[in-house]
């Protein structure tokens, strides 16, 4: 593997800054090693001779879309849905505000 393909700590530092991640030096070293191991494994896969392997679109030939029939049924009433809700208001679940004004 060439130096250009390796994940150095500097590359990890650059990517972590782009992703707004605050990584320690130990984490940068750890991720650098892990990503280099992943890249080297993919390089082994690239080196395999697949000339006699036919491409497949799905591992099970002849499989069609397997969907159940869409059959409507009676759903729960609003009272049934809310009967165990701890916080409710005007027929709806009440949740804490997540957006600031």
FITOR-700957 format. One record per residue: x, y, z of N, C-alpha, C in turn. Coordinates in nm, 4 decimals. Each point is the difference from the previous one (the first is absolute). Example, Ala and Ser with C-alpha at 12.3 -4.5 7.8 and 13.67 -1.06 7.14 Angstrom:
<nodes>
n_x_n_y_n_z_ca_x_ca_y_ca_z_c_x_c_y_c_z
1.3190_-0.5690_0.7800_-0.0890_0.1190_0.0000_0.0900_0.1200_0.0000;
-0.0350_0.1050_-0.0720_0.0820_0.1190_0.0060_-0.0770_0.1090_0.0730;
</nodes>
This chain:
<nodes>
n_x_n_y_n_z_ca_x_ca_y_ca_z_c_x_c_y_c_z
0.0847_-0.1168_0.0000_-0.0847_0.1168_0.0000_0.0894_0.1232_0.0000;
-0.0300_0.0936_-0.0861_0.0833_0.1195_-0.0069_-0.0345_0.0950_0.1132;
0.0917_0.0946_0.0245_-0.0211_0.0978_0.1065_-0.1247_0.0844_-0.0265;
-0.0307_0.0227_-0.1280_-0.1148_0.0824_-0.0349_-0.1310_-0.0665_0.0428;
-0.0049_-0.1342_0.0016_-0.1211_-0.0724_0.0341_-0.0153_-0.0207_0.1507;
0.1027_0.0276_0.0767_-0.0063_-0.0247_0.1434_-0.0750_0.1110_0.0732;
-0.0618_-0.0398_0.1098_-0.0660_0.0958_0.0878_0.0982_0.0387_0.1096;
0.0617_0.1142_-0.0145_0.0923_0.0468_0.1023_-0.0784_0.0725_0.1091;
0.0664_0.0297_0.1098_-0.0651_0.0763_0.1063_-0.0391_0.1382_-0.0513;
0.0785_0.0534_-0.0935_-0.0312_0.1308_-0.0571_-0.1296_-0.0063_-0.0821;
-0.0180_-0.1093_-0.0741_-0.1228_-0.0170_-0.0775_-0.1189_-0.0127_0.0936;
0.0164_-0.0783_0.1067_-0.1069_-0.0158_0.0985_-0.0293_0.1347_0.0653;
0.1015_0.0758_0.0289_-0.0183_0.1322_0.0597_-0.0797_0.0898_-0.0943;
0.0345_-0.0012_-0.1273_-0.0693_0.0823_-0.0988_-0.1475_-0.0400_-0.0117;
-0.0256_-0.1293_-0.0095_-0.1374_-0.0485_-0.0128_-0.0793_0.0291_0.1273;
0.0622_-0.0163_0.1162_-0.0710_0.0263_0.1254_-0.0366_0.1478_0.0124;
0.0859_0.0882_-0.0508_-0.0334_0.1428_0.0006_-0.1159_0.0286_-0.0946;
-0.0010_-0.0642_-0.1171_-0.1106_0.0185_-0.0940_-0.1316_-0.0510_0.0592;
0.0074_-0.1090_0.0765_-0.1190_-0.0599_0.0594_-0.0331_0.0605_0.1364;
0.0793_0.0991_0.0415_-0.0181_0.0668_0.1293_0.0075_-0.0985_0.1164;
0.0969_-0.0929_-0.0089_0.0232_-0.0969_0.1062_0.1258_0.0391_0.0763;
-0.0082_-0.0040_0.1291_0.1154_0.0308_0.0838_0.0623_-0.1312_0.0460;
0.1035_-0.0451_-0.0705_0.0633_-0.1278_0.0303_0.1296_0.0219_0.0772;
0.0280_-0.0919_0.0904_0.1276_0.0042_0.0712_0.1085_-0.0573_-0.0906;
0.1244_0.0185_0.0373_0.1111_-0.0551_-0.0775_-0.0061_-0.1524_-0.0025;
-0.0413_-0.0594_0.1116_-0.0123_-0.1457_0.0057_-0.1080_-0.0488_-0.0971;
-0.1120_0.0719_-0.0067_-0.1072_-0.0386_-0.0922_0.0448_0.0139_-0.1451;
0.0741_0.1068_-0.0291_0.0508_0.0196_-0.1365_0.0928_-0.1140_-0.0401;
0.0863_-0.0403_0.0916_0.0920_-0.1111_-0.0264_-0.0777_-0.1303_-0.0200;
-0.0979_-0.0238_0.0872_-0.0821_-0.1211_-0.0071_-0.0766_-0.0052_-0.1323;
-0.0666_0.1102_-0.0377_-0.0781_0.0019_-0.1233_0.0892_-0.0109_-0.1222;
0.1177_0.0581_0.0066_0.0945_-0.0105_-0.1100_0.0363_-0.1455_-0.0248;
0.0319_-0.0731_0.1072_0.0342_-0.1423_-0.0138_-0.1192_-0.0808_-0.0506;
-0.1190_0.0258_0.0562_-0.1185_-0.0751_-0.0400_-0.0337_0.0236_-0.1476;
0.0035_0.1254_-0.0433_-0.0318_0.0296_-0.1397_0.1048_-0.0570_-0.0943;
0.1251_0.0006_0.0395_0.1044_-0.0609_-0.0828_-0.0206_-0.1512_-0.0105;
-0.0446_-0.0640_0.1080_-0.0301_-0.1431_-0.0049_-0.1158_-0.0287_-0.0952;
-0.1004_0.0854_0.0023_-0.1146_-0.0180_-0.0897_0.0431_0.0163_-0.1450;
0.0787_0.1029_-0.0282_0.0483_0.0239_-0.1365_0.0857_-0.1163_-0.0471;
0.0856_-0.0533_0.0874_0.0845_-0.1121_-0.0416_-0.0839_-0.1248_-0.0271;
-0.1091_-0.0178_0.0747_-0.0884_-0.1140_-0.0268_-0.0666_0.0164_-0.1364;
-0.0471_0.1201_-0.0315_-0.0604_0.0233_-0.1315_0.1024_-0.0177_-0.1111;
0.1245_0.0317_0.0273_0.1045_-0.0220_-0.1002_0.0156_-0.1497_-0.0275;
-0.0107_-0.0819_0.1055_0.0047_-0.1455_-0.0198_-0.1163_-0.0457_-0.0876;
-0.1184_0.0579_0.0220_-0.1155_-0.0346_-0.0826_0.0202_0.0427_-0.1449;
0.0628_0.1155_-0.0209_0.0269_0.0479_-0.1355_0.0987_-0.0905_-0.0724;
0.0858_-0.0668_0.0742_0.1010_-0.0866_-0.0599_-0.0545_-0.1372_-0.0394;
-0.1223_-0.0330_0.0415_-0.0573_-0.1304_-0.0337_-0.0326_-0.0090_-0.1487;
0.0217_-0.1191_-0.0566_-0.0335_-0.0243_-0.1400_-0.1473_-0.0385_-0.0087;
-0.0803_0.0884_-0.0567_-0.1437_-0.0246_-0.0118_-0.0433_-0.0133_-0.1459;
0.0914_-0.0369_-0.0873_-0.0322_-0.0071_-0.1429_-0.1041_-0.1077_-0.0299;
-0.0030_-0.1091_0.0744_-0.0956_-0.1075_-0.0252_-0.1248_0.0091_0.0875;
-0.0159_0.1092_0.0728_-0.1146_0.0166_0.0888_-0.1038_0.0869_-0.0703;
-0.1197_-0.0573_-0.0166_-0.1063_0.0759_-0.0644_-0.0585_0.1008_0.0981;
-0.0278_0.1209_-0.0470_-0.0626_0.0984_0.0890_-0.1424_-0.0432_0.0359;
-0.0406_0.0309_0.1205_-0.1353_-0.0330_0.0425_-0.0724_0.1274_0.0405;
-0.1297_0.0003_-0.0235_-0.0797_0.1139_0.0443_-0.0690_-0.0299_0.1309;
-0.0204_-0.1298_0.0263_-0.0613_-0.0419_0.1252_0.0484_-0.1415_0.0308;
0.0266_-0.0290_0.1266_0.0534_-0.1325_0.0324_-0.0987_-0.1142_-0.0216;
-0.1296_0.0291_-0.0056_-0.1002_-0.1048_-0.0216_-0.0654_0.0252_-0.1348;
0.0290_-0.0865_-0.0973_-0.0563_0.0168_-0.1338_-0.1506_-0.0208_0.0010;
-0.0684_0.0777_-0.0801_-0.1429_-0.0170_-0.0182_-0.0849_0.0560_0.1122;
0.0603_0.0644_0.0969_-0.0775_0.0560_0.1099_-0.0705_0.1257_-0.0471;
-0.1279_0.0055_0.0196_-0.0801_0.1174_-0.0354_-0.0263_0.0799_0.1266;
-0.0539_0.1196_-0.0196_-0.0366_0.0807_0.1162_-0.0953_-0.0785_0.0892;
0.0343_-0.0083_0.1258_-0.0799_-0.0768_0.0935_-0.0676_0.0996_0.0943;
-0.1208_0.0390_-0.0380_-0.0764_0.0928_0.0816_-0.1290_-0.0666_0.0429;
-0.0458_0.0337_0.1170_-0.1307_-0.0489_0.0413_-0.1049_0.0858_-0.0690;
-0.1183_-0.0536_-0.0122_-0.1081_0.0753_-0.0597_-0.0377_0.1142_0.0942;
-0.0228_0.1156_-0.0550_-0.0349_0.1174_0.0790_-0.1492_-0.0038_0.0305;
-0.0316_-0.0461_0.1209_-0.1395_-0.0144_0.0398_-0.0280_0.0994_0.1129;
-0.0951_0.0910_-0.0212_-0.0312_0.0954_0.1078_-0.0749_-0.0688_0.1139;
0.0207_0.0483_0.1220_-0.0743_-0.0513_0.1142_-0.0272_0.1154_0.0944;
-0.0864_-0.0231_0.0948_-0.0396_0.1046_0.0936_0.1182_0.0322_0.0907;
0.0323_0.1272_0.0077_0.1112_0.0406_0.0857_-0.0515_0.0364_0.1386;
0.0927_0.0297_0.0885_-0.0375_0.0366_0.1361_-0.0667_0.1374_0.0007;
-0.0905_0.0176_0.0943_-0.0614_0.1318_0.0153_0.0989_0.0929_0.0690;
-0.0281_0.1290_-0.0085_0.0875_0.0987_0.0629_0.0075_-0.0229_0.1507;
-0.1119_-0.0356_0.0609_-0.0019_-0.0251_0.1446_0.0861_-0.1212_0.0360;
-0.0084_-0.1059_-0.0814_0.0794_-0.1199_0.0258_0.1501_0.0288_-0.0123;
0.0355_0.0791_-0.0973_0.1411_0.0326_-0.0210_0.0543_0.0812_0.1161;
-0.0794_0.0948_0.0484_0.0489_0.0912_0.1038_-0.0230_-0.0480_0.1431;
-0.0666_-0.1151_0.0178_-0.0371_-0.0397_0.1355_0.1199_-0.0228_0.0914;
0.1145_-0.0424_-0.0525_0.1187_-0.0227_0.0834_0.1020_0.1136_-0.0085;
-0.0325_0.1036_-0.0749_0.0936_0.1120_-0.0143_0.0024_0.0812_0.1281;
0.1183_0.0270_0.0467_0.0139_0.0760_0.1234_-0.0294_0.1485_-0.0248;
0.0414_0.0506_-0.1163_-0.0185_0.1413_-0.0327_-0.0813_0.0104_-0.1281;
-0.1164_0.0607_0.0086_-0.0850_0.0184_-0.1174_-0.0724_0.1333_0.0126;
-0.0377_0.0540_-0.1157_-0.0702_0.1282_-0.0010_-0.0829_0.0085_-0.1272;
-0.1279_0.0305_0.0134_-0.0912_0.0201_-0.1130_-0.0002_-0.1183_-0.0968;
0.0087_-0.1226_0.0517_-0.0070_-0.1182_-0.0846_0.1307_-0.0368_-0.0683;
0.1110_0.0576_0.0436_0.1318_-0.0283_-0.0592_0.0987_-0.0353_0.1110;
0.1090_-0.0672_-0.0372_0.1105_-0.0200_0.0921_0.0661_0.1346_0.0233;
0.0344_0.0290_0.1230_0.0701_0.1242_0.0316_0.1464_-0.0329_0.0228;
0.0864_0.0703_-0.0731_0.1445_-0.0246_0.0096_0.0711_0.1295_0.0346;
0.1190_-0.0087_0.0574_0.0729_0.1222_0.0317_0.0427_0.0735_-0.1264;
0.0091_0.1308_0.0103_0.0435_0.0829_-0.1110_0.1451_-0.0308_-0.0318;
0.0301_-0.0148_-0.1292_0.1382_-0.0295_-0.0403_0.0620_0.1135_-0.0795;
-0.0815_0.0930_-0.0474_0.0527_0.1142_-0.0752_-0.0100_0.1247_0.0858;
0.1003_0.0832_-0.0090_-0.0012_0.1253_0.0746_-0.0705_0.1065_-0.0827;
-0.0519_0.0977_0.0699_-0.0692_0.1105_-0.0711_0.0944_0.0818_-0.0832;
</nodes>
